Amino acid sequence: MPASKKETEAELVRALATIMNDADLGEIEVENSDVRIRINKTFSLQPQAMPVVAPTPAPIAAVAAPASEPTSASPAEAAAGNAAAANAIKSPMVGTVYLASEPGAKPFVQVGDKVNAGDTLLLIEAMKTFNPVSAPSAGTVKQILASDGQPVEFGEPLIVVE
């Protein structure tokens, strides 16, 4: 008994659907002399709610110290720190500070070193590029305010040369 035309077409559709799924196709079309079959995957996109993650609040005790506690720095030390920061060579960019040319190498400068204008004081790595920070004038390194591997912001004091 020969298969009916509808059964043959249904088998062809199933075969095409299998091929379409196996080949990860979005659409397939076949045409014979008297039959044309086109199968198209349609996707319905349903909006989905994104989970909301609230930040964890910091404990109040860690945020602010009581006003009655005395500060650890004397007014003279605070003034000296502010003056050093005012005279400091500041970061020209956002990045990571490196005090030596490579891990384990001798630092470019140490406190007490004499430097000439143009001498490299440290490197700032930004976007996989190492940028030297040079001494603007000759002098003596008084303070190194940044530590090796520390992230820094634009304008942040790095080193004091007087």
Secondary structure in CASP SS format (residue, H / E / C, confidence):
PFRMAT SS
TARGET T0000
AUTHOR 0000-0000-0000
METHOD secondary structure of the structure
MODEL  1
M C 1.00
P C 1.00
A C 1.00
S C 1.00
K H 1.00
K H 1.00
E H 1.00
T H 1.00
E H 1.00
A H 1.00
E H 1.00
L H 1.00
V H 1.00
R H 1.00
A H 1.00
L H 1.00
A H 1.00
T H 1.00
I H 1.00
M H 1.00
N H 1.00
D H 1.00
A C 1.00
D C 1.00
L C 1.00
G C 1.00
E E 1.00
I E 1.00
E E 1.00
V E 1.00
E E 1.00
N C 1.00
S C 1.00
D C 1.00
V C 1.00
R E 1.00
I E 1.00
R E 1.00
I E 1.00
N E 1.00
K C 1.00
T C 1.00
F C 1.00
S C 1.00
L C 1.00
Q C 1.00
P C 1.00
Q C 1.00
A C 1.00
M C 1.00
P C 1.00
V C 1.00
V C 1.00
A C 1.00
P C 1.00
T C 1.00
P C 1.00
A C 1.00
P C 1.00
I H 1.00
A H 1.00
A H 1.00
V H 1.00
A C 1.00
A C 1.00
P C 1.00
A C 1.00
S C 1.00
E C 1.00
P C 1.00
T C 1.00
S C 1.00
A C 1.00
S C 1.00
P H 1.00
A H 1.00
E H 1.00
A H 1.00
A H 1.00
A H 1.00
G H 1.00
N H 1.00
A H 1.00
A H 1.00
A H 1.00
A H 1.00
N H 1.00
A C 1.00
I E 1.00
K E 1.00
S C 1.00
P C 1.00
M C 1.00
V C 1.00
G E 1.00
T E 1.00
V E 1.00
Y E 1.00
L C 1.00
A E 1.00
S C 1.00
E C 1.00
P C 1.00
G C 1.00
A C 1.00
K C 1.00
P E 1.00
F C 1.00
V C 1.00
Q C 1.00
V C 1.00
G C 1.00
D C 1.00
K E 1.00
V E 1.00
N C 1.00
A C 1.00
G C 1.00
D C 1.00
T E 1.00
L E 1.00
L E 1.00
L E 1.00
I E 1.00
E E 1.00
A E 1.00
M C 1.00
K C 1.00
T E 1.00
F E 1.00
N E 1.00
P E 1.00
V E 1.00
S E 1.00
A C 1.00
P C 1.00
S C 1.00
A C 1.00
G E 1.00
T E 1.00
V E 1.00
K E 1.00
Q E 1.00
I E 1.00
L C 1.00
A C 1.00
S C 1.00
D C 1.00
G C 1.00
Q C 1.00
P E 1.00
V E 1.00
E C 1.00
F C 1.00
G C 1.00
E C 1.00
P E 1.00
L E 1.00
I E 1.00
V E 1.00
V E 1.00
E C 1.00
END
